[in-house]
């Protein structure tokens, strides 16, 4: 094959000849989008990528929320006129504490955050759309929290070895706890 004298392109070593038409098999094509693995700790909720919250950060948020719940329960008991509790393990006190705690969780899970999560820059999103959970999924998460606590916190510990860092309540409600976008972080 003789090079075309009118061509000004220099011939590169290892490249096909100047007049070679080829079938395009030598072209570099990027891999399809589905074949590109997301960065570790990233999930796609809907079409948007989200950075998963770490288990340590989630545990810190849970501690903050537990403290807020205890202060809230103490406030309600004080306002209700209960100043001295003879039996701290009384069934009526346990039921009242559980109802207040579950109501707190349901109200905030519906919005996609709790004070502890928001303070630490996290949010709860639906796995399929990336939106806030809503009332039904929040109720499922509350029941999942109750199940996790009943099983000696095994449901919370599940996030330690789960690939998507989901607890039992996340799996039941099909949600993720992710880092909030920078504009939402406090």
C-alpha positions as CSV (number, residue, x, y, z in Angstrom):
1,X,0.0,0.0,0.0
2,X,1.4,3.3,-1.0
3,X,0.6,6.4,1.0
4,X,-1.5,9.1,-0.6
5,X,0.9,11.9,-1.6
6,X,-1.9,14.5,-1.1
7,X,-2.4,13.5,2.6
8,X,-0.7,15.7,5.1
9,X,-1.4,13.4,8.0
10,X,1.8,11.6,9.1
11,X,1.6,7.8,9.4
12,X,1.7,6.6,13.0
13,X,3.5,3.5,13.9
14,X,1.2,0.5,14.5
15,X,-1.8,2.4,13.0
16,X,-3.6,1.1,9.9
17,X,-2.6,2.6,6.5
18,X,-3.7,6.0,5.4
19,X,-6.5,4.7,3.1
20,X,-7.7,1.9,5.4
21,X,-11.5,2.1,6.0
22,X,-11.8,-0.6,8.6
23,X,-15.0,-1.8,10.4
24,X,-14.5,0.3,13.5
25,X,-13.3,-2.7,15.6
26,X,-10.2,-0.8,16.6
27,X,-12.0,2.2,18.0
28,X,-12.0,2.7,21.7
29,X,-15.5,2.9,23.1
30,X,-16.4,3.7,26.6
31,X,-18.0,0.9,28.6
32,X,-21.8,1.1,28.9
33,X,-23.0,3.1,31.9
34,X,-24.5,0.0,33.6
35,X,-21.1,-1.7,33.6
36,X,-19.4,1.2,35.4
37,X,-19.3,0.3,39.1
38,X,-20.2,3.1,41.5
39,X,-17.6,4.2,44.0
40,X,-17.6,2.2,47.3
41,X,-20.2,3.5,49.7
42,X,-22.4,4.9,46.9
43,X,-25.9,3.8,46.0
44,X,-28.3,4.9,43.3
45,X,-31.7,5.8,44.6
46,X,-33.7,6.6,41.5
47,X,-31.2,7.9,39.0
48,X,-29.3,9.9,41.5
49,X,-26.1,8.7,43.3
50,X,-26.0,9.0,47.1
51,X,-23.2,8.6,49.5
52,X,-24.1,6.1,52.2
53,X,-23.8,7.3,55.8
54,X,-21.3,5.4,57.9
55,X,-22.4,3.1,60.6
56,X,-20.5,5.2,63.2
57,X,-22.2,8.4,62.1
58,X,-25.6,6.6,62.2
59,X,-24.9,5.3,65.7
60,X,-24.0,8.9,66.8
61,X,-27.3,10.1,65.3
62,X,-29.2,7.3,67.2
63,X,-27.5,8.4,70.5
64,X,-28.6,12.0,69.9
65,X,-32.2,11.0,69.1
66,X,-32.3,8.7,72.2
67,X,-31.2,11.6,74.4
68,X,-33.8,13.9,72.9
69,X,-36.5,11.2,73.5
70,X,-35.5,10.8,77.1
71,X,-35.6,14.5,77.7
72,X,-39.0,14.6,76.0
73,X,-40.4,11.7,78.1
74,X,-39.1,13.4,81.3
75,X,-40.8,16.7,80.2
76,X,-44.1,14.9,79.5
77,X,-43.9,13.1,82.9
78,X,-43.1,16.4,84.7
79,X,-45.9,18.3,83.0
80,X,-48.3,15.4,83.7
81,X,-47.6,15.7,87.4
82,X,-45.5,12.6,87.8
83,X,-42.6,13.9,89.9
84,X,-41.6,10.7,91.7
85,X,-41.7,7.3,90.2
86,X,-42.1,4.4,92.7
87,X,-41.4,1.7,90.2
88,X,-39.4,2.7,87.1
89,X,-40.3,-0.6,85.4
90,X,-44.0,-0.2,85.7
91,X,-45.9,-1.4,82.6
92,X,-47.8,1.9,82.3
93,X,-44.6,3.9,82.3
94,X,-43.0,1.5,79.7
95,X,-46.0,1.7,77.5
96,X,-46.1,5.5,77.7
97,X,-42.4,5.7,76.9
98,X,-42.7,3.4,73.9
99,X,-45.7,5.3,72.6
100,X,-43.8,8.6,72.8
101,X,-40.7,7.2,71.3
102,X,-42.5,5.5,68.4
103,X,-44.5,8.7,67.8
104,X,-41.3,10.7,67.7
105,X,-39.8,8.3,65.2
106,X,-42.9,8.2,63.0
107,X,-43.2,11.9,62.8
108,X,-39.5,12.5,61.8
109,X,-39.1,9.4,59.6
110,X,-42.0,10.6,57.5
111,X,-40.0,13.8,56.7
112,X,-36.8,11.8,56.0
113,X,-34.7,13.0,59.0
114,X,-34.6,13.1,62.8
115,X,-32.9,15.8,64.8
116,X,-29.9,13.5,65.3
117,X,-29.6,12.6,61.6
118,X,-30.0,16.2,60.5
119,X,-27.4,17.5,63.0
120,X,-24.9,15.1,61.6
121,X,-25.8,15.8,57.9
122,X,-27.8,12.6,57.1
123,X,-31.1,11.9,55.6
124,X,-33.4,8.9,54.9
125,X,-34.4,8.3,51.3
126,X,-36.5,5.7,49.4
127,X,-34.3,3.1,47.6
128,X,-36.2,3.4,44.3
129,X,-36.7,7.2,44.0
130,X,-34.4,9.0,46.4
131,X,-37.3,10.9,47.9
132,X,-38.4,11.2,51.5
133,X,-40.0,8.0,52.9
134,X,-43.6,9.2,53.5
135,X,-46.1,8.0,56.1
136,X,-46.4,4.3,55.1
137,X,-42.7,3.6,54.9
138,X,-42.1,5.6,58.1
139,X,-44.6,3.3,59.9
140,X,-42.8,0.3,58.5
141,X,-39.5,1.8,59.7
142,X,-40.9,2.3,63.2
143,X,-42.1,-1.3,63.3
144,X,-38.6,-2.3,62.1
145,X,-37.0,-0.3,64.9
146,X,-39.2,-2.1,67.4
147,X,-38.2,-5.5,65.9
148,X,-34.5,-4.5,65.9
149,X,-34.7,-3.5,69.6
150,X,-36.6,-6.6,70.5
151,X,-33.9,-8.8,68.9
152,X,-31.2,-7.3,71.3
153,X,-30.2,-4.6,68.8
154,X,-29.2,-7.2,66.2
155,X,-31.2,-5.3,63.6
156,X,-29.1,-2.2,64.2
157,X,-25.9,-4.2,64.1
158,X,-26.9,-5.7,60.8
159,X,-25.5,-2.5,59.1
160,X,-22.0,-3.5,60.1
161,X,-21.8,-6.3,57.6
162,X,-24.5,-5.3,55.1
163,X,-23.0,-4.1,51.8
164,X,-25.4,-1.2,51.6
165,X,-25.2,-0.4,55.4
166,X,-28.9,-1.1,55.8
167,X,-30.4,-2.1,59.2
168,X,-33.5,-4.3,59.4
169,X,-35.8,-1.3,59.3
170,X,-34.1,0.0,56.2
171,X,-34.5,-3.3,54.5
172,X,-38.2,-3.6,55.5
173,X,-39.1,-0.1,54.4
174,X,-36.8,-0.2,51.3
175,X,-34.8,2.9,52.4
176,X,-31.2,4.1,52.8
177,X,-29.6,6.5,55.2
178,X,-27.4,8.7,53.1
179,X,-25.4,11.9,53.5
180,X,-27.6,14.9,52.8
181,X,-26.7,17.2,49.9
182,X,-24.4,20.0,50.9
183,X,-27.2,22.6,50.7
184,X,-29.2,20.6,53.3
185,X,-26.4,20.1,55.8
186,X,-26.6,22.2,59.0
